Amino acid sequence: MASDNTELPHPAREDLQLTNVLFALSDPERLTIVRQLASGPLEMAQCHLSDPSMPKSTKSHLMKVLREAGVIRNESLGRGRRLSIRHDDLEARFPGLIGSVLAASADD
C-alpha cells in the first residue's frame, strides 16, 4: 500500500522562472488559492475554490501547477497536506512581485 506522505518535488529557488510564476498566477482559481494562503499556511482541505462543485481532481491540478511553478510549497502533514506561499524564494527571485499580486484587488 502506497504512503500518503510522499514528498512532492519543488523547483529550487534558482530554477524559478518568471513566465511559469506568472502563468500559475493568471488563473482566477489558482489566484484564489494563493490569496487564501497569504495569511499563512493552510491544510489543503481548508483551501476552498469559488466553485464548490469543482471536482477534487481539478483542485489537485490547480495545486500542482502552483507547486511546479514554485509559487507554493506542498508538504506532508500527517495524513493531509500543508500549503504555504514560497514568499522568501519568490521575493529573492522577483522582488515585489508576490506582494503586488496579493495587494491587488480581488476584482482585478
DOLODO-124755 format. One record per residue (C-alpha): x, z, y; chain; residue number from 1. Coordinates in Angstrom, 3 decimals, decimal comma, always signed. Each point is the difference from the previous one (the first is absolute). Layout:
% DOLODO-124755
X | Z | Y | A | NUM
...
This chain:
% DOLODO-124755
+0,000 | +0,000 | +0,000 | A | 1
+1,414 | -1,002 | +3,413 | A | 2
+0,621 | +2,659 | +2,605 | A | 3
-1,890 | -0,108 | +3,310 | A | 4
+3,058 | +1,449 | +1,724 | A | 5
+2,058 | -3,171 | +0,116 | A | 6
+2,078 | -0,505 | +3,104 | A | 7
-0,847 | -3,125 | +1,917 | A | 8
+2,702 | -2,137 | +1,644 | A | 9
+0,346 | +0,192 | +3,777 | A | 10
+2,237 | -2,265 | +2,078 | A | 11
+3,087 | +1,614 | +1,473 | A | 12
+0,005 | +0,548 | +3,767 | A | 13
+2,483 | -2,808 | +0,547 | A | 14
-2,174 | -2,403 | -2,015 | A | 15
-3,123 | +0,434 | +2,154 | A | 16
-0,977 | -3,315 | +1,581 | A | 17
-2,032 | -0,272 | +3,166 | A | 18
-2,131 | -2,865 | -1,327 | A | 19
-0,979 | +2,030 | -3,091 | A | 20
-0,857 | +3,080 | +2,074 | A | 21
-2,076 | -2,019 | +2,465 | A | 22
-1,801 | -1,769 | -2,842 | A | 23
-0,829 | +3,334 | -1,652 | A | 24
-1,356 | +1,359 | +3,274 | A | 25
-2,021 | -3,148 | +0,777 | A | 26
-2,838 | +0,767 | -2,427 | A | 27
-2,740 | +2,261 | +1,426 | A | 28
-0,389 | +2,008 | -3,231 | A | 29
+3,755 | +0,574 | -0,341 | A | 30
+0,162 | +1,011 | +3,647 | A | 31
-2,851 | +2,464 | -0,621 | A | 32
+2,080 | +1,593 | -2,762 | A | 33
+3,085 | +0,254 | +2,235 | A | 34
-2,049 | +1,593 | +2,782 | A | 35
-1,305 | +2,604 | -2,460 | A | 36
+3,589 | +0,827 | -0,942 | A | 37
+1,075 | +0,386 | +3,629 | A | 38
-0,765 | +3,730 | +0,021 | A | 39
+1,966 | +0,624 | -3,181 | A | 40
+0,166 | -0,722 | -3,725 | A | 41
-3,201 | -0,307 | -2,002 | A | 42
-0,848 | -0,284 | -3,637 | A | 43
-0,962 | -3,559 | -0,879 | A | 44
-3,488 | +1,168 | -0,968 | A | 45
-0,499 | +1,422 | +3,525 | A | 46
+0,609 | -3,357 | +1,686 | A | 47
-3,232 | -1,831 | +0,539 | A | 48
-0,777 | -3,573 | +0,938 | A | 49
-2,540 | -1,172 | +2,535 | A | 50
-1,937 | -1,623 | -2,870 | A | 51
-0,636 | +2,731 | -2,608 | A | 52
-1,267 | -2,568 | -2,505 | A | 53
+3,419 | -1,660 | -0,166 | A | 54
+1,377 | +0,081 | -3,563 | A | 55
+2,751 | +2,454 | -0,899 | A | 56
+2,222 | -2,936 | -0,967 | A | 57
-0,254 | -1,376 | +3,549 | A | 58
+0,945 | +3,383 | +1,463 | A | 59
+2,997 | +0,115 | -2,348 | A | 60
+1,050 | -3,469 | +1,115 | A | 61
-0,209 | +1,008 | +3,669 | A | 62
+2,267 | +2,981 | -0,728 | A | 63
+2,420 | -2,241 | -1,913 | A | 64
+0,365 | -2,417 | +2,930 | A | 65
+0,695 | +2,908 | +2,380 | A | 66
+2,536 | +1,535 | -2,411 | A | 67
+1,818 | -3,256 | -0,739 | A | 68
+0,275 | -0,747 | +3,733 | A | 69
+1,535 | +3,446 | +0,542 | A | 70
-2,807 | +1,345 | +2,175 | A | 71
-1,002 | +2,834 | -2,328 | A | 72
+1,573 | +2,116 | -2,709 | A | 73
-2,089 | +0,490 | -3,150 | A | 74
+1,242 | +2,899 | -2,127 | A | 75
-1,186 | +1,877 | -3,055 | A | 76
-1,884 | +3,200 | +0,691 | A | 77
-1,184 | +1,593 | -3,210 | A | 78
-2,530 | -2,374 | -1,516 | A | 79
-0,540 | -1,791 | +3,301 | A | 80
+2,036 | -1,753 | +2,671 | A | 81
+1,039 | +1,158 | +3,460 | A | 82
+0,249 | -2,522 | +2,823 | A | 83
+1,959 | +0,319 | +3,222 | A | 84
+1,164 | -2,312 | +2,781 | A | 85
+3,730 | -0,711 | -0,023 | A | 86
+0,324 | +0,957 | +3,704 | A | 87
+3,758 | +0,588 | -0,018 | A | 88
+0,831 | -3,228 | -1,821 | A | 89
-2,364 | -2,099 | +2,121 | A | 90
+1,249 | +1,550 | +3,231 | A | 91
+3,638 | -0,582 | -0,993 | A | 92
-0,619 | -3,663 | -0,818 | A | 93
-2,640 | -0,884 | +2,609 | A | 94
+0,076 | +2,550 | +2,850 | A | 95
-3,419 | +0,667 | +1,500 | A | 96
-1,933 | -2,319 | -2,335 | A | 97
-1,907 | +2,498 | -2,129 | A | 98
-0,700 | +2,224 | +2,996 | A | 99
-1,445 | -2,956 | +1,903 | A | 100
-2,133 | -1,045 | -2,941 | A | 101
-1,357 | +3,502 | -0,484 | A | 102
-0,622 | +0,475 | +3,728 | A | 103
-2,006 | -3,219 | +0,262 | A | 104
-3,760 | +0,334 | +0,067 | A | 105
-1,745 | -0,259 | -3,357 | A | 106
-2,141 | -2,701 | +1,616 | A | 107
+3,000 | -2,332 | +0,541 | A | 108
